[in-house]
Amino acid sequence: MFNAFVSWPTAPVTRSLVMKALEPMSPEIVASPSSHSDLLMWSTYDDIDHELLHSQRDIVLASSYTFRKALIRKHFLSRCLHAYQLKHPDTELKNASPKTFEIELSFADELEELLLDELWELGKDLDDVDKWWILKPGMADRGNGIRLFNTKAALEKIFEEFEEDDSDDAGNESEEVQDTTAVVTSQLRHFVIQEYLSNPMLIDPREVPVNGASPPDELHGYKFHLRAYCVAQGALKVFLFDKVLALFSAVPYEHPNPEEDEDGDPLPIDLGPHLTNTSLQAAERGEAGVRLLSELMSCRIMSGSGDAESQFSSEDLQSILDQIRDVLAETFKAALDNPIHFQPIPNAFELFGIDFLVTDNPERQRRFQVALLEVNSEPAIELTGPRLSWILQDLFVAIGEVCVKPFFKPESELRESEWAVGDTRQGLIKCLDYHVRPL
């Protein structure tokens, strides 16, 4: 018997999944953490007693590592991936991480100097107007602050608009914000600027109807990104949940098209064809825009050559899963090279939501290439929608079996010697099995 502290005050779906996963183990549910007996803290990061977690490692298990900024902060992640690639030039990450720049500023008038100094390489790249870039706040989520641009003038305009939004909202907090992706620049100093991958794999999700809908007579190419659930355990094993989601944009894809106003200033790019974050879409659209990647088999591929006979195959699916597995392993290795900001410990585990984009390169030997976009802690699993809620139940049961039960009931531990990297158990594909020396 062990005690379990479960606290998800703003995520009732997650709480119910945790409670269901714990049922077979019959723990005593407690209202607050206690150091008097075996304790599981399966809760949001802020409600974990991290001091207790580190002081009593033999009897306390938690659902989050204390230090993992190297993974979940965009600017930290880009930094550690870049450093790892310099040391390991043959890593799979060289094809799976878009070119990225870090930028730190509070006001738009700081940008010009940065482009001439620290970001001179970006300034040079911006002379090529055919190449597009995406701006992301380093600590925002759910699509907030994301913008597309292809010139210095457009980037300057974006930061000027952020400042205007900040000023306008200062005395009008009750007014409805028209732009749901706005950010306050003065409060978000860290940004990343990432090369925009303008050749995404395109599929029409309506070929796989949901909620009684009928397939369309005419198909269109929609952009999507993959949401892969990754479980890190102890110090350190990494697993990929084999049921990967495809999250689609609300409108068909079109290449970014720069436009100017009557004064010659760049106009904002419509993000509808480019953003695939379900939290920015209406509730009913979010459900309609979510598929299992495996559900897309036999769908027509609308990108690349546009060949009517080109369909998403089981071989394509397996290639993508294999790439995700390898990229996850290399990503966690890169984070381990930054021990200040990623410290796996044996008495913790954590669920991450990893976002990938699949690009379509018909002329290459491997047509479909995955690219790592970001790593999310406490992923918003409720956005999966009720239709696919069963995969979340499977995921949390697997976490309970693989991460929780062996800690409190060692006799039930899975035979690790027989679980090789690449093998699947409980729906979890082992990506990495690495021994981290204790601090």
C-alpha positions as CSV (number, residue, x, y, z in Angstrom):
1,M,0.0,0.0,0.0
2,F,1.2,3.5,-0.8
3,N,-0.3,7.0,-0.6
4,A,-1.1,9.0,-3.7
5,F,-1.4,12.8,-3.9
6,V,-3.4,13.7,-7.1
7,S,-3.9,17.4,-7.9
8,W,-4.9,18.8,-11.3
9,P,-7.0,21.9,-10.3
10,T,-7.4,23.2,-13.9
11,A,-7.3,19.8,-15.8
12,P,-10.2,17.6,-14.7
13,V,-9.7,15.3,-17.6
14,T,-6.1,14.6,-16.6
15,R,-7.2,14.0,-13.0
16,S,-9.8,11.5,-14.0
17,L,-7.3,9.6,-16.2
18,V,-4.8,9.5,-13.3
19,M,-7.4,8.2,-10.9
20,K,-8.5,5.5,-13.3
21,A,-4.8,4.4,-13.9
22,L,-4.3,4.1,-10.2
23,E,-7.4,2.0,-9.5
24,P,-5.7,-1.4,-10.0
25,M,-3.0,-0.4,-7.5
26,S,-5.5,0.7,-4.8
27,P,-3.4,3.5,-3.2
28,E,-4.7,5.6,-0.3
29,I,-5.6,9.0,-1.8
30,V,-4.3,11.8,0.4
31,A,-5.1,15.5,0.4
32,S,-1.5,16.7,0.7
33,P,2.0,15.3,0.4
34,S,3.4,13.6,3.5
35,S,6.9,12.1,4.2
36,H,5.7,9.5,6.7
37,S,5.3,6.6,4.2
38,D,5.6,5.6,0.5
39,L,4.2,8.4,-1.5
40,L,3.2,9.1,-5.1
41,M,2.8,12.7,-6.2
42,W,1.0,12.5,-9.6
43,S,0.1,16.1,-10.0
44,T,0.7,19.4,-11.7
45,Y,4.3,20.6,-11.4
46,D,3.5,23.5,-9.0
47,D,1.7,21.2,-6.5
48,I,4.6,18.8,-6.2
49,D,6.7,19.1,-3.1
50,H,10.1,19.1,-4.9
51,E,12.1,19.3,-1.6
52,L,10.4,16.2,-0.4
53,L,11.0,14.5,-3.8
54,H,14.8,15.1,-3.5
55,S,15.2,14.4,0.2
56,Q,13.4,11.0,0.3
57,R,14.2,9.4,-3.0
58,D,13.7,5.9,-1.8
59,I,10.0,6.3,-0.9
60,V,8.7,9.3,-2.9
61,L,7.9,9.2,-6.6
62,A,6.7,12.2,-8.6
63,S,5.2,12.8,-12.0
64,S,7.6,15.5,-13.0
65,Y,11.3,16.2,-13.0
66,T,12.3,19.4,-11.1
67,F,14.8,20.6,-13.7
68,R,13.8,20.2,-17.4
69,K,14.0,23.6,-18.9
70,A,16.5,22.3,-21.5
71,L,13.5,20.5,-23.1
72,I,10.4,22.6,-22.4
73,R,11.7,26.2,-23.0
74,K,12.0,26.9,-26.7
75,H,15.2,29.0,-26.4
76,F,16.8,26.5,-24.1
77,L,15.9,23.6,-26.4
78,S,17.3,25.3,-29.5
79,R,20.5,26.0,-27.7
80,C,21.1,22.5,-26.5
81,L,20.1,21.0,-29.9
82,H,22.6,23.3,-31.7
83,A,25.4,22.4,-29.2
84,Y,24.7,18.7,-29.6
85,Q,24.9,18.9,-33.4
86,L,28.2,20.6,-33.2
87,K,29.6,17.7,-31.2
88,H,27.8,15.0,-33.1
89,P,27.6,16.1,-36.8
90,D,26.1,12.8,-37.9
91,T,23.2,13.0,-35.5
92,E,19.6,12.4,-36.8
93,L,18.9,15.9,-35.4
94,K,20.7,17.6,-38.3
95,N,17.8,16.7,-40.6
96,A,15.1,17.1,-37.9
97,S,15.7,20.5,-36.3
98,P,14.9,23.6,-38.4
99,K,17.5,26.4,-38.4
100,T,16.8,28.5,-35.3
101,F,17.9,31.8,-33.9
102,E,17.4,33.1,-30.3
103,I,16.4,36.7,-29.7
104,E,16.0,38.6,-26.5
105,L,14.4,42.1,-26.5
106,S,11.8,44.1,-24.8
107,F,11.1,46.8,-27.3
108,A,10.9,47.0,-31.1
109,D,13.6,49.6,-31.5
110,E,16.2,47.2,-30.1
111,L,15.8,44.9,-33.2
112,E,17.8,46.9,-35.7
113,E,20.9,46.8,-33.6
114,L,20.5,43.1,-32.9
115,L,20.3,42.3,-36.7
116,L,23.6,44.1,-37.2
117,D,25.3,42.5,-34.3
118,E,24.3,39.2,-32.5
119,L,21.8,38.3,-35.2
120,W,23.8,39.3,-38.3
121,E,23.4,35.9,-39.8
122,L,19.6,36.1,-39.5
123,G,19.8,39.6,-41.1
124,K,21.7,38.2,-44.0
125,D,19.2,35.3,-44.4
126,L,16.4,37.9,-44.4
127,D,17.8,39.3,-47.6
128,D,16.4,36.2,-49.3
129,V,12.7,37.1,-49.5
130,D,11.7,33.7,-50.8
131,K,12.6,32.1,-47.4
132,W,10.0,32.4,-44.7
133,W,10.5,32.4,-40.9
134,I,8.3,31.8,-37.9
135,L,8.5,33.8,-34.7
136,K,7.7,32.0,-31.4
137,P,7.8,33.4,-27.8
138,G,10.1,31.3,-25.8
139,M,7.8,30.8,-22.9
140,A,4.3,31.1,-24.4
141,D,2.1,28.2,-25.5
142,R,-1.0,27.3,-27.5
143,G,0.1,29.4,-30.5
144,N,0.3,32.7,-28.6
145,G,2.6,35.2,-30.3
146,I,3.3,33.1,-33.4
147,R,3.9,35.1,-36.5
148,L,5.2,34.5,-40.1
149,F,7.5,36.9,-41.9
150,N,10.1,37.0,-44.7
151,T,11.7,40.5,-44.4
152,K,13.3,42.7,-41.8
153,A,10.5,45.2,-42.3
154,A,7.9,42.6,-41.6
155,L,9.7,41.5,-38.4
156,E,10.0,45.0,-37.1
157,K,6.3,45.6,-37.8
158,I,5.4,42.5,-35.8
159,F,7.2,43.8,-32.7
160,E,5.7,47.2,-33.1
161,E,2.2,45.7,-33.2
162,F,3.0,43.7,-30.0
163,E,3.9,47.0,-28.3
164,E,0.7,48.7,-29.6
165,D,-1.4,45.8,-28.3
166,D,0.4,46.1,-24.9
167,S,-0.4,49.8,-24.7
168,D,-4.0,49.5,-25.9
169,D,-4.9,46.7,-23.5
170,A,-3.4,48.5,-20.5
171,G,-6.6,50.3,-19.7
172,N,-9.1,48.1,-21.4
173,E,-8.7,44.7,-19.8
174,S,-12.4,43.9,-20.0
175,E,-12.5,44.3,-23.8
176,E,-12.4,41.2,-25.9
177,V,-9.0,40.7,-27.5
178,Q,-9.5,40.5,-31.2
179,D,-6.2,38.8,-31.9
180,T,-6.1,35.6,-29.8
181,T,-2.5,35.1,-30.4
182,A,-1.2,38.4,-29.1
183,V,1.5,38.6,-26.5
184,V,2.9,41.3,-24.2
185,T,6.4,42.0,-25.5
186,S,7.6,43.7,-22.3
187,Q,6.8,40.5,-20.4
188,L,8.1,38.0,-22.9
189,R,11.7,38.9,-23.6
190,H,12.8,35.6,-25.1
191,F,11.8,34.6,-28.6
192,V,13.0,32.0,-31.1
193,I,13.0,32.6,-34.9
194,Q,12.8,29.4,-36.8
195,E,13.0,28.6,-40.5
196,Y,9.5,28.0,-41.7
197,L,9.2,24.7,-43.4
198,S,7.1,25.6,-46.4
199,N,6.8,22.1,-47.9
200,P,4.6,20.3,-45.3
201,M,3.0,17.0,-46.1
202,L,-0.6,17.7,-47.0
203,I,-3.7,15.5,-46.5
204,D,-7.4,16.2,-46.4
205,P,-8.7,14.8,-43.1
206,R,-12.2,14.8,-44.4
207,E,-11.3,11.6,-46.2
208,V,-11.6,10.0,-42.8
209,P,-15.1,11.3,-41.8
210,V,-16.0,11.7,-38.1
211,N,-19.3,12.3,-36.3
212,G,-21.4,11.2,-39.1
213,A,-19.9,13.5,-41.7
214,S,-19.6,12.5,-45.4
215,P,-16.4,12.5,-47.4
216,P,-16.1,15.6,-49.7
217,D,-16.5,15.4,-53.4
218,E,-13.3,17.6,-53.8
219,L,-10.2,17.2,-51.8
220,H,-7.8,19.9,-50.6
221,G,-4.4,19.8,-48.9
222,Y,-4.4,20.6,-45.2
223,K,-1.3,21.2,-43.2
224,F,-1.0,19.2,-39.9
225,H,1.5,18.5,-37.2
226,L,2.0,15.4,-35.2
227,R,1.4,15.3,-31.4
228,A,3.5,12.4,-30.0
229,Y,3.2,11.5,-26.3
230,C,6.6,10.8,-24.8
231,V,7.2,9.3,-21.3
232,A,10.5,9.8,-19.6
233,Q,11.2,7.5,-16.6
234,G,13.9,7.6,-14.0
235,A,17.4,8.4,-15.0
236,L,16.8,7.6,-17.8
237,K,14.5,5.7,-20.0
238,V,12.4,7.3,-22.8
239,F,9.3,5.9,-24.4
240,L,7.1,6.9,-27.3
241,F,3.4,6.1,-27.1
242,D,2.6,4.3,-30.3
243,K,-0.7,6.2,-31.0
244,V,0.4,9.5,-32.6
245,L,-2.1,12.2,-33.3
246,A,-2.4,14.4,-36.4
247,L,-3.7,17.9,-35.7
248,F,-4.9,19.7,-38.8
249,S,-5.3,23.4,-39.7
250,A,-8.8,24.8,-40.0
251,V,-8.4,25.8,-43.7
252,P,-6.5,24.4,-46.7
253,Y,-2.8,25.2,-47.0
254,E,-1.4,27.8,-49.2
255,H,2.1,29.1,-49.4
256,P,2.7,32.4,-47.5
257,N,2.0,35.4,-49.7
258,P,3.4,38.8,-48.7
259,E,1.0,41.7,-49.0
260,E,1.5,45.5,-48.3
261,D,-0.9,48.2,-47.2
262,E,-1.4,51.5,-49.1
263,D,1.7,52.9,-47.3
264,G,3.9,50.0,-48.4
265,D,4.1,48.5,-45.0
266,P,3.9,44.6,-44.8
267,L,0.5,43.3,-43.8
268,P,0.1,40.4,-41.3
269,I,0.1,36.9,-42.8
270,D,-3.2,35.0,-42.3
271,L,-2.2,32.2,-39.9
272,G,-5.2,30.1,-40.7
273,P,-3.6,27.8,-43.3
274,H,-0.4,27.5,-41.2
275,L,-1.3,27.0,-37.6
276,T,-2.4,23.6,-36.6
277,N,-2.9,24.2,-32.9
278,T,-6.4,23.0,-31.9
279,S,-6.6,25.5,-29.0
280,L,-6.9,28.3,-31.5
281,Q,-9.9,26.7,-33.3
282,A,-13.5,26.5,-32.3
283,A,-14.4,23.5,-30.1
284,E,-16.3,21.7,-32.9
285,R,-13.4,22.3,-35.4
286,G,-10.9,21.1,-32.9
287,E,-12.6,17.7,-32.7
288,A,-13.0,17.6,-36.5
289,G,-9.3,18.5,-37.0
290,V,-7.9,15.6,-34.9
291,R,-7.0,12.2,-36.3
292,L,-4.8,9.3,-35.4
293,L,-1.9,9.1,-37.7
294,S,-2.8,5.5,-38.4
295,E,-6.3,6.6,-39.5
296,L,-4.8,8.4,-42.4
297,M,-3.5,5.3,-44.2
298,S,-4.8,5.2,-47.8
299,C,-5.5,8.9,-47.8
300,R,-4.4,10.8,-50.9
301,I,-1.2,12.8,-50.4
302,M,-2.0,16.3,-51.7
303,S,1.6,17.7,-51.4
304,G,4.7,17.0,-53.4
305,S,4.0,16.0,-57.0
306,G,0.3,15.9,-56.5
307,D,0.2,12.4,-58.1
308,A,-3.4,11.1,-57.8
309,E,-2.1,7.6,-57.1
310,S,0.1,8.7,-54.2
311,Q,-1.4,7.5,-50.9
312,F,-0.2,7.4,-47.3
313,S,0.9,3.8,-46.8
314,S,1.8,1.6,-43.8
315,E,5.4,1.8,-44.9
316,D,5.2,5.6,-44.7
317,L,3.6,5.4,-41.2
318,Q,6.4,3.1,-39.9
319,S,9.1,5.3,-41.4
320,I,7.7,8.3,-39.5
321,L,7.4,6.4,-36.2
322,D,11.0,5.2,-36.6
323,Q,12.2,8.7,-37.2
324,I,10.3,10.1,-34.2
325,R,11.8,7.4,-32.0
326,D,15.3,8.2,-33.1
327,V,14.8,12.0,-32.8
328,L,13.4,11.6,-29.3
329,A,16.4,9.6,-28.3
330,E,18.8,12.2,-29.7
331,T,16.8,15.1,-28.2
332,F,17.1,13.6,-24.6
333,K,20.8,12.9,-25.1
334,A,21.2,16.6,-26.1
335,A,19.4,17.7,-23.0
336,L,21.6,15.4,-20.8
337,D,24.6,17.4,-22.1
338,N,23.1,20.4,-20.2
339,P,23.0,19.1,-16.6
340,I,22.0,22.4,-15.1
341,H,18.7,22.6,-17.0
342,F,17.9,18.9,-17.2
343,Q,18.4,16.6,-14.3
344,P,16.6,13.2,-14.5
345,I,16.4,11.5,-11.1
346,P,15.4,7.8,-10.5
347,N,12.3,8.6,-8.5
348,A,10.5,10.7,-11.1
349,F,8.7,10.3,-14.4
350,E,7.1,12.7,-16.8
351,L,4.7,12.9,-19.7
352,F,5.6,15.3,-22.5
353,G,3.7,16.2,-25.6
354,I,6.2,16.5,-28.5
355,D,5.2,18.3,-31.7
356,F,6.6,17.3,-35.1
357,L,6.0,18.5,-38.6
358,V,6.3,16.1,-41.6
359,T,7.8,17.6,-44.7
360,D,7.3,16.2,-48.2
361,N,10.5,15.9,-50.3
362,P,9.6,13.8,-53.4
363,E,13.0,14.1,-54.9
364,R,14.8,12.6,-51.9
365,Q,15.3,8.9,-51.1
366,R,13.3,9.3,-47.9
367,R,10.4,11.3,-49.1
368,F,8.8,12.2,-45.7
369,Q,11.1,13.8,-43.1
370,V,10.0,14.6,-39.5
371,A,11.1,17.9,-37.9
372,L,11.0,18.6,-34.2
373,L,9.0,21.7,-33.4
374,E,8.8,21.8,-29.6
375,V,8.5,19.9,-26.3
376,N,5.5,20.6,-24.1
377,S,5.2,19.7,-20.4
378,E,1.7,19.0,-19.0
379,P,0.3,18.7,-22.5
380,A,-3.3,19.8,-23.0
381,I,-4.6,16.3,-23.5
382,E,-8.2,17.4,-23.3
383,L,-7.9,18.9,-26.7
384,T,-7.8,15.4,-28.1
385,G,-11.6,15.4,-27.9
386,P,-14.0,12.7,-26.8
387,R,-13.8,10.6,-29.9
388,L,-10.2,9.6,-29.2
389,S,-10.3,9.7,-25.4
390,W,-9.7,6.0,-25.3
391,I,-6.1,6.4,-26.4
392,L,-5.5,8.7,-23.4
393,Q,-6.9,6.0,-21.1
394,D,-4.4,3.5,-22.6
395,L,-1.6,6.0,-22.2
396,F,-2.2,6.7,-18.5
397,V,-2.7,3.0,-17.7
398,A,0.7,2.3,-19.4
399,I,2.3,5.0,-17.4
400,G,0.9,3.4,-14.2
401,E,2.2,0.0,-15.2
402,V,5.6,1.1,-16.4
403,C,6.5,4.0,-14.1
404,V,4.4,3.7,-10.9
405,K,3.8,0.1,-10.1
406,P,7.5,-1.0,-10.3
407,F,8.6,1.7,-7.9
408,F,6.2,0.6,-5.1
409,K,5.9,-3.1,-6.0
410,P,9.4,-4.1,-7.3
411,E,8.3,-7.7,-7.6
412,S,6.0,-6.6,-10.5
413,E,8.8,-4.8,-12.4
414,L,8.9,-5.6,-16.1
415,R,11.9,-7.7,-17.1
416,E,14.1,-4.9,-18.5
417,S,16.7,-7.2,-19.9
418,E,14.1,-8.3,-22.5
419,W,12.8,-4.8,-23.4
420,A,15.2,-3.6,-26.0
421,V,15.3,-0.2,-27.7
422,G,12.7,-0.3,-30.5
423,D,10.5,-2.9,-28.8
424,T,6.9,-2.1,-27.7
425,R,5.2,-3.0,-24.5
426,Q,2.0,-1.5,-23.0
427,G,1.8,0.6,-26.2
428,L,5.1,2.2,-25.3
429,I,8.1,2.1,-27.8
430,K,11.4,2.2,-26.0
431,C,13.5,5.0,-27.5
432,L,16.4,5.3,-25.1
433,D,17.8,3.3,-22.2
434,Y,20.6,5.4,-20.7
435,H,22.3,5.3,-17.3
436,V,22.8,8.7,-15.8
437,R,25.4,9.0,-13.1
438,P,23.8,10.4,-9.9
439,L,24.7,14.0,-8.9
